[in-house]
Amino acid sequence: MILQAHLHSLCLLMLYLATGYGQEGKFSGPLKPMTFSIYEGQEPSQIIFQFKANPPAVTFELTGETDNIFKIEREGLLYYTKALDRETRSTHNLQVAALDANGAIVEGPVPITIEVKDVNDNRPTFLQSKYEGSVRQNSRPGKPFLYVNATDLDDPATPNGQLSYQIVIQLPMINNVMYFQINNKTGAISLTREGSQELNPAKNPSYNLVISVKDMGGQSENSFSDTTSVDIIVTENIWKAPEPVEMVENSTDPHPIKITQVRWNDPGAQYSLVDKEKLPRFPFSIDQEGDIYVTQPLDREEKDAYVFYAVAKDEYGKPLSYPLEIHVKVQDINDNPPTCPSPVTVFEVQENERLGNSIGTLTAHDSDEENTANSLLNYRIVEQTPKLPMDGLFLIQTYAGMLQLAKQSLKKQDTPQYNLTIEVSDKDFKTLCFVQINVIDINDQIPIFEKSDYGNLTLAEDTNVGSTILTIQATDADEPFTGSSKILYHVIKGDSEGRLGVDTDPHTNTGYVIIKKPLDFETAAISNIVFKAENPEPLVFGVTYNASSFAKFTLFVTDVNEAPEFSQYVFQAKVSEDVAIGTKVGNVTAKDPEGLDISYSLRGDTRGWLKIDHVTGEIFSVAPLDREAGSPYRVQVVATEVGGSSLSSVSQFHLILTDVNDNPPRLAKDYTDLYFCHPLSAPGSLIFEATDDDQHLFRGPHFTFSIANENLQNDWQVSKINGTHARLSTRHTDFEEKEYVVLIRINDGGRPPLESIVSLTVTFCSCGEDGCFRPAGHQPGIPTVGMAVGILLTTLLVIGIILAVVFIRMKTDKGKDNVESAQASEVKPLRS
């Protein structure tokens, strides 16, 4: 036995050395408290650690929850002899002590903790092999009505023990639609939205579900699983809208009065009413049993029907299902008397009205419910005043209220007015209404002209429109100021163009003939005009208009020389702005009323773009057109008669120029203050805008931007923001403190495309509180200090040279003067 123990220790030591555990510090070390984690199920005889102790210790002792699994050798090798099981014990608390040769503890004991880490070696299992539950139709989607539960012995803090639930089978499956759903973490079963709407116990009273549970969160192909069966009974939903309620108005019974009820499927629901119409007075309430009450008497004439909602909520205030619509109809009682349409109702009747003809209808009103006995009205004449020539001249239809002549036609000579008292009644109330009947004269007299011929009238064709040219008069013997005696005059012959009209004085029936449209000698030099006088009221049967109602006169129109007339006030044409010179761009037409020839000319052609053919009126281009300079281009066209009085008239000619892409892009403004603060701490950017003068569509221009010089592309880049704006950015920060000129290419993408190269001057400068600071020596046009000193020294040098030259010259001149003086004293002039 001793030999076997030594051999076992030797094998462990060799294994320890072979696996590298002999390295100091990682797998071996002094005796101190330590914690080790070991996966369950691993092969036995695995070395955990080697403890080392100082003399006089010669061996080690292991105590605690060893479960006869953990061992320690004399050399301090701690190991286990069989696979660990976390479900049996998840933590082993051990103690290790160092002993001397006599077995006495010289170091320790120290605690050693072995944590057994979980592996997925247990399958989940449902607590029941079969579950049963019930759900009511139309239950709220997502509200659980049943739970299934499964357990797994693996560590729940790891995926090994994390369970996931899933419905794998639903029977029956109707139209491949799932009526049930399950919370994959809690196992809560509830209805889907389709299930809430479609479940019907009359069609399918029960369902069976097969539910699976998987560990590893259901995410691994190697997870373990289990299944169970769930039987579900569908019960009828009692949360239903009640039948419409009918309430008699103005009830005298004590209130509140129960009128109907609603019930939720389970006890404990909290009920409330919602006023759909937001009425100022809501006369209904509900208690927590679901009973609905009317709280005060209702008045049908105020409101004949109510619609509101009953709501059921859980203890947290969340709706349990959809609201129920409650309808209440207010039943009518006869509590309103008939009312007259006005204090006095007035009708008119002609004196020759036939017996039985309608005079008018008296329409009374009853506020009670229509088409019921409560609002059915009866009409009866109770008195006629005066009773001339007899009583009972009128009758009224009992239910319709229509008044008729009963005995004879009326005569205004007998009495011009009758007053009737009419009783209007329903089954309980009576009301007296008053009717006034005016007898009006009949139209049995025709208008008669005072003379039938108003002779001849001569007018110039340029007589002003609106002028009164003639007064005519007819009379009517019917009652004055009625439709029977009022006279209207009409031109019935000789004026097909409608140039004349007649206005009637309503007090005298005098007719005033006026000019409504310009007269025209060329089309109607002589007109035989015929008038007719008639009444707005129709004549009585047997009476007709005759020659006395007609009159005439002859109109002579004299000629006046008139200016030419254009066929329209404004002529308009449209051409492209790039048409060739000499292209016909439009034409105008005019004619002279007297038939003279016409000569055309242009006025206001400020740009000199157009010319007109003097004879035909055709207009041509004579210079390049430019939409951007002006469109539409407006000029006046003058038409002048040739010969005669040379009268002329003017019309407008508008030339609309359509755009072509003939303007290159440019900067929208002068960018003179672009700068970056020097030195740059990070790459910066500036925004600029481009434009051009061409016409653009609704979406605007679409320019593209790029750096025009390849040498600048290492320092600068340009990026498009939108169709008109771009961003100029630096690629680095290593710039000198000076001005840079950046060339940018802009393309308009037109047809044909045009592009231009613009320059942006960007200054790198020191910045202060007020922005960019440019030293005076660095501003264009101002010399630096060094330059100023150089200029000053140069100026002084030039001045010195000039002074020296002057001084030398002065000395030279003085020497010459001395020599000349000496020579003059020695040389004498020769005498001839």
C-alpha angles and dihedrals in degrees: 000000000000089000091051091051091051091048091050091050090048092052091050091049092051090048089049093052093043093054094049098252090132091078107114115244102013103062100007137039148129124315108275139130110292141170125214130190118211127177114238119246097033120142116276129247090053114154113233104182144329116234120205127204134186124243138307082043111096103164144017135236126210122203138161131058096355094142083204086285103096120066136176126204127218089257089058099258108155113200143147127239104208140023116287124236117208092195089058096045125351096189131032115200109204136173126212124197132182116230133198125225090279093054094252119142110250098167132023145316092217125181118254118191122202113196113197109215119214128249124187099263100132127072121219117251131197116239089229130033089213133025130197130198145147136226132189120235115258092023114160113277113250096019107126117235099171138022130208119199135199133179134212124193091212121102107288089206089066130058087255090075099033109109130205125196126209138174106233101172133027118186121226098026107195118200088342089286122140112227094182135053134186132211102241092214105038101029091233112158119209141155124275119228088261091049091051090054102037108036109112122171090204090063103031115007096181142030134193124213129192109208126191130200124202132186123220085060087286089281101109130074088217095056121123120238145188134192137213137185125241123197114199126192117204112216128194118272111240092186094100134140111259123236116277113278125227119205127186111235123245093017114187095202117116113274144260095055122187109237104169144335145227128204132199118221094249132036121256099052119145113227131206139162126235120205105224094190097045092230120190088230117037108185100190137087140176131212127214091265089064096252114146121213138189106227102197140013116287127224116212092200089057094046127348100195140022130204121189140146135250114212129194119201135180125241090277094056095253118137113255093204143337118311119262119235114231120200123198121182119196113223117221127240123188098262101133127075121217116271128210119240091235138348089264125013113208125207132175127216129184116238093240095050112144123243113271094021116136116256095184142300125261107213114193123185134228119191093209120102114301121246093021132107088255092067100033106118131204123203126207133169108230100173141016121197122224104020092211129170083356143330121263096041089143138048132190128211108247099229104016098049093221114153119218139178106260110183115010145346116278128245123208089214089065094052132328094214141035128193121207129193110208126191114217116191143171123195094287110017138054130200131183117224126188127223128190117201117196118201110219130197118259122237099248098135124075126216113261123203116230087227132007099216124047093186127224129333125191120201135171113245091240094061107140119264109248094036117138107231103171142016120216130184137200131167134214124202095208122107109301122252094017132112087257094061101033111106127215120191123211132183102229101170141028099028109078091155093057095236093146134057138176126224118198125216102227092212101047103020087231113156122219115200110214137180109250098173131024115278117240124206092190095060104026115020093156125028127181102210122201123193129200123201116205142157126250088227116073117251118252119261111285096023120102138174115262139181091293089071093057132076136171145199136178120239119205116194118201122212123257123187104249132196120250115277124225118221089234137011096233126030117198133190136172128213138157115266091235098059115138120262109267095034117142106243101176147323140228131208132205136162135204115236089221092051097248122150117263131222119204127211138167128241128189097023089149095166096047092233101133145047130188131216103243092215107036101030092232113150123215136185116249100176138029112288123225122196092194091058092055138332127204091034108208125203134160123243117211121203113197125185114238109232124354113068094333091239116177140193133199133227133176126250116197117191113197112203118208116214130254123187100261104131120081120220120269139176113283091229142354109285101203101145104055111137145150124212110250127261100035114225092193136000110287138198141210129202124225135175132224131200142165136202098246124108114263134203123249091275091057131225123330109207125179122212134205140158106268098204119060090208089064096050093085090058103033141035132186125208129188118243098179139324094301108020132066137177122234109205136181117238094210142002100245100106129137123238098261144082122294125196111212118196115212127190115217121192122190097203091224131142101290096016117234127198138181138189116234129183129226118197110213121187125206106206145151112273130218134174091289095050129253115021114205114189114230091243090061099050117104114256096017116099121232122243091260091050091049092052090048092051091048093050091047091050092050091047092052091048090050092050091049092050091048092050091049092048093049091046091052092052092048092050091050092052091051091051091055093049092048090050091052093048091048091057093050104042120066124197118257118244120218 
